[in-house]
Structures are given as C-alpha cells and as structure tokens.
Amino acid sequence: MNTESEKQFPWVSFGLLLVAYASLGWLLASPDLTSPAWLASACYQTFDLARGTLSATVQPRSICRLIVKENLFGAALAFAWIIVASIAFRSPLTSFSRFIVRWFKSDTVAFLSLCVIAGMLTLILFWLKLFLHITTILASEALARIDLQTLGFSTAQAFWILVILSSMGLGLGWVMRLAI
C-alpha cells in the first residue's frame, strides 16, 4: 500500500527523457541528414597534416568517411549537449537569474542580445525539426530534474542520473536506427 509519505519512482519522467533522447539519436543516425561538406575537407586536412605520425594501418579516408557518413561528429555534439544540459539543470533558477541580472545591466548589451535572439529565432524556424527535438528534450529533462529533486537526490546525483539516462536514450535511438 502506498502512503503519502512514500515517494514513487519517476518512471514517467525518466521514460520521457529516454524517448526524447532516443528520437534525437534516431534523427542523428538518419541517412537523410545532410552532412556538412566542410567537415569532410577538415577531416582530410587533419589527416594530411598528421600523415607522418600515423601508423601504416590507419586509413584516413575510411576514418573521415565514418565520421561524416555515420555522423559521429553529430554524436559528439549531442553528447556535449547532454553534459551542458545536465549542468544547466543542476540549479536552473538561480543560475538563470544570476545570468540575466548580470547580462542586461547595459542598454547596449540588451540591444545586441535582442538582435542575437532575433537571429536565433530565424535559425529556429529554419531548422524547426531539430528545434522541436531540443524543446522536447529540455522539457523532459526539466521534468526529470524536478522529480529527482522531489525524491531528495543531491545535485551531483541528479546530474549523473540525467547524464546516464540521456546517454542511454541517445545511444538507444542511434543503435535502433542503424539496426534498421
């Protein structure tokens, strides 16, 4: 029997977080996702510069093809996003309020910020599909963080739980897409 003092494990919020990151992993592993042309040329240039230090068994073209075709660069960016989002949700309200107060003290900075926000809104509309994934992730991560806080987890524990769940979801979506 459940009493009011017992706290339920947040299955729903954790499930939503896994599904949100799995859908991002699915999107990033999609063959329809366009690969940036600059990434392939930058990869080839990097291997050309390091040609003398590489062993004979390393094939730079196949490594670059793997990085670009399988979108490993996108996976690295997504994992960096997981870390940044989990850090941001350690203490979201105090960090955000300190940032806003410090940032908007000057009228010039406020004006430039509005210009940057307008540019970001243009990018959001241009890449609406990706933005919807990011919004879903932020909402599910906020819900999971609130549930963890309600259960009494420390900020460090909540951080690691969010990182592990998010990474599992991203990997799950990526593997499911590659398996099909």
N, C-alpha and C positions, 0 to 999 in steps of 0.2 A: 504494500500500500504506500502510496506517495503522500507525504505530508507537505505542508507549505515550507517547512524548513529545509527539506531535501531539494537539492538543485539538480535539474535534469541536464544531461549531457547535450550540448548543442548540435545534434545530428543534422538538423535542417540547415543551419548556417554553414556548417562545415561542408555539407553536401553541395550547397550553392557555390561555395568557394571552389571546390573541386571541379564542378561543372563549368564555372566561369573560366577557370584557367585551362581546362581541357578544351573548351571551344577556342581559346586563343592558340593553344598548341596545335589544334586541328587546322586553324587558319594559317599559321606559320609554316606548317608542313605541306600546305597545298601546292600542287604543281602549277596552279593558276596564278599564284602570287608572283608578281613580276620581280625579278632580281635586279638590283641596281647595277648598271653597266660599270660604274666607277669601282665597284667592289672587286670585280674580276681583274681589271687592269692594276689596281692597287696590290692585289694578292700576287699577281705575276711579277710586278716590280719588286716586291718584298723578297720573293724567292730568287730573283735575278741578283739582287744585292747580296743575298746570303749564300750564293752558289758555292763559294769556296768553303764554307763551314758545314754544309750539308753532307750527309753520307751518300754513297752511291745508290742505296736502296730507296731513298726518298724521291718520289716523282712529284715535282712541284705542280705540274699541270693537273694531276689527279687530285691533289690536295685542294687546289684552288677550285676545281670543278665541284668537289664535295662541299666546300664552304659556300659556294654560290648556289649550286643546284639544290642542295638539301637545306639551304637557308640556315646554316649553322651560325651565321652572323646574327640573324634574327633571333635564334635561340639564346645566344649570349646576351643580346639586348633585352630579351624577355626575362632572363634570369636576373639581370641587373635591375630591371623594373620591379621584380619580386622583392629584392633586397631594399630598394628605395621605398616602395610602398609599405613594406613591413616596418621600416624605421619611422616613416611618417605616421603610422598608426600606433606608435608606442605611446605618445601623448599628443593626440591630434589637436585638441583645442588650445592648449597652452602654447604649443609651437606655432600654430597658425596665427593666434592673436599677437604673439611677440613679433612675428614676421610682418604682419600688416601694420602694426604701430610703427615699427622701425622703418619700413619701406616707404610709407606715404607721408613722411614729415615734410617733404619738399613738393612744391607745386610742379616743378619741372619733372621730378621723378613720377609723380602721379600722372601727368600728361603722357610721358613716354610709356608708362605702364598701360595706359588706355590704348595707345597705338599698338603695343605688343599684343594686348588682349584682342584687339580687332583683327590683327594678323592671324592670331591663333584661331579665332573663330572661322576665318576663311579656310585655314587648313583643316579644321574640324569638319566643315561642310564638304570639303574636297575628299577627305578620307573618312566619310561618315561610318562606313562599315567597321573600320578599325576603332574609331572613337566609341561606337556603341559597345564594342568588346571591353574597352578600357573603362567605360562608365559602369558596366555591369560588374567588372572586377572590383572597382572601388566600392561600389555599394555592398557587394557580398563580403569584401574584406572588412568594411566598417561594421557590418552586422556580426561577423565572426569575432572581431575585436571586442565589441560590446558584450557579447556572450562570454568571452573569456574573462573580461573584467568583472562581470556579474558573478562568475564562478570563483573569483578570488585569485586568479593567476597573477603572478608578478609581471611587470612589463617585459623583463627578459624572457620569461617562459612564454608569454604571449607572442613575442617576436619570433622565437624559434618555432613555435607551433604554426604560426602563419607562414613562415618561410618553408617549412617542411610540407605543409598541406598544399601551398601554392606550387611548389616544385613538383610534387606528385601529380597534381592536376595538369600542369603544363606537359610533363613527360607522358602522362596517360593519353592526352589528346594527340601528341606528336606520334606516339607509337601506334595508336589506333589508325591514324591517317596513313602512316607508312605501311601498315599491315594490309590495307585495302588495295 
